[in-house]
Amino acid sequence: MAVSTMLQQAAELMAIGMVTVFVFLTVLVIIIQLMSLSIRRFFPTKKTTATTVEVVESDTISPRVVAAITAAIHQHRQQQN
């Protein structure tokens, strides 16, 4: 078998493989978009109202918060050992 014939067969096989992958990925994207469209149509998302969180600015930290943080750090360090 001549080298040119083998190269031609290799190019044909490569082209068939590339076309197959391209078609598969295109079909996959279309199917995913259709599924997304159908899910959004049959299961619409509920709009939620935004809740505001008030931030209290203070120069001091509550002793209870300091105690809770200290206990959490102590427990974490005990679990590491």
N, C-alpha and C positions, 0 to 999 in steps of 0.2 A: 504494500500500500504506500502510495506516495505521500510525502510530507504535506503537500498542498491539500490533498484530499482529507488528511487527518485534521489539518488546521480548519478546513471548511466545516467538517463535522463538529469540531470543538466550538466554532463560532455559532453554528446553528443550535447546538445544545445550550450554549450560554444564552442566546437570544430567547430560546423557548423557556428557559429557567427564569430569566428576568421578566418576561411577559407574564409568566404564571404568578410570580410574586407580586408584580404590580397589580394584576387583576384581583388577586386574593386580597391585598391590602385595600384596594378601592372598594371592593364589595364589603369588607369588614367595616370600613369607615361609614359607608352608606347604612349598613345594618345598625351600627351603634347610634347614628343620628336618628334613624327611624325609631329605635327603642327609646331614646331620650325624648323625642317628640311625643310618643305615645304615653310615656310615663308622666310628662308634664301636662298632657291633656286630661288623662284620667285621674291623676293624683296631683291636683294643683297645690302649691305651697300656700300655707296660711300666712297672711301678713301679720306680723306681731308689732306691737307698739314698743317703741324704745323706752326703756326705763332709765331714769337718771339716777346717778349715785352721787350723793353729796359727800364731798371730801372736806373733812374738818381739819383745818390747818392749825397746828399747835406746836409750840416750841418744846413741849415736854412729852415724853412717852409714858403711857400709863404703866405703873409698876406691874399690873397684871399681865400686860403684853410682854414686858421684859421677862417675867417669870415663865410665861408660856414658851417664849423663844428659847430661853436657857434650858428648860426641860426638854424641848424638842432636840436641841443640839446635843445635850447629854445622852438622850436615848439613841440618837443616830450614831454617836461615837461608840456607845456600848455595843451596838449591833455590828459595827465594823470590826471590832476585836474578836 
